Amino acid sequence: MQSGTKVSADLGSPIDISLPVHPSYDLESRRKALERAVSSSSKPRYTASVDAFGIPRPTSSPLRFGEWCGDISAGASVNCHVVSVCPHGAGTHTECAAHFLEGSATGVYSIEDTRPEKSIKLAVLLTVEPEKLEKSGDTYAPGQPEDLVISKRVLESAVKSLEESYLSLPPAPAGASSALVPFCEAIVIRTGTPERFGEKKEAPVRKAGSEETKSAAKPVHYSYTGKNPPYFTKEAMEYLVSLNCYHLLCDLPSVDRENDQGHLIAHRVFLRLPLKDSPASSTPAAAAGIAKGKKEKEKPPVPTITELIFPPDREEVPDGIYILDLHVAPLLSDASPSRPVLYPAAVFHSSTFSRPF
Ligand SMILES: [Zn+2]
């Protein structure tokens, strides 16, 4: 942060932009229980669920030891369930280069290497309108002309209009393309999914010990499977890297095309990994910042990508600068369900208040 610049955050107004993992899909019961238990409304988060890539839904079933069944409804003194979830298609999750490195299954490289103790970051929230790949001027090797993409042009124009909406930002650092760069360690991209790009379905409900039934209350389930949702172009990711962004959050199931023939171009560019078919000049782990042996201070942030966030509408939470608190479950794995929380922030530069909130 440049001298003379201060950021003030409203820590009393957290905005949870996560979509929880729902093993039971019994969302209506969950909503009712929450209404009884807490005063906060948070209604969309508890009445929506998603799937993507045809990944099987999460499950939760009681642990069994012989006759003993770990569920109070079966007479046990506690609930003790075994939860099975693939984070990549079940709700908000954060991944890192371990998603692409051999050894993540054994914990050699994992989401834990993203140093979650530094979870507080400055973040920029941007709403973007995807455009057709053929009109974007960008590239994406396995893409089709009609695909909807988040292009460099789309991102640049969102950054520019946000810059203009601030009354006073500090001048751009030397060599930087935007005055927002000091605030861009994390960028949160909102496209309006899943309402726009997912298929809305009535959520099936599975309760412990029963077959799947339809819920009378019709909680909403969004399926991205087979829908070819929008994705980021190569140039868009290069632009985010040029803004010094290390943490990208988006409301899409993936930053890459649903079927991209395994290239994962957008992931690889953002995670600072060599492209699939290029000769790597350094080891992938070092390229991605997950390198052992360097002094903590010398290490750059380890890039992360968080997908399937569920931010409120723009009218409720406007584009702008926020404080982001991003926590992952402490799993030694390539990805983990996560809870990103935004706090409204204001920027003071040379005693000038940039934007009231
Ligand atoms: Zn993922």
Residues whose N, C-alpha, C, O or C-beta is under 5 A from the ligand:
A	BS01	ZN	H88 E95 P253 E307
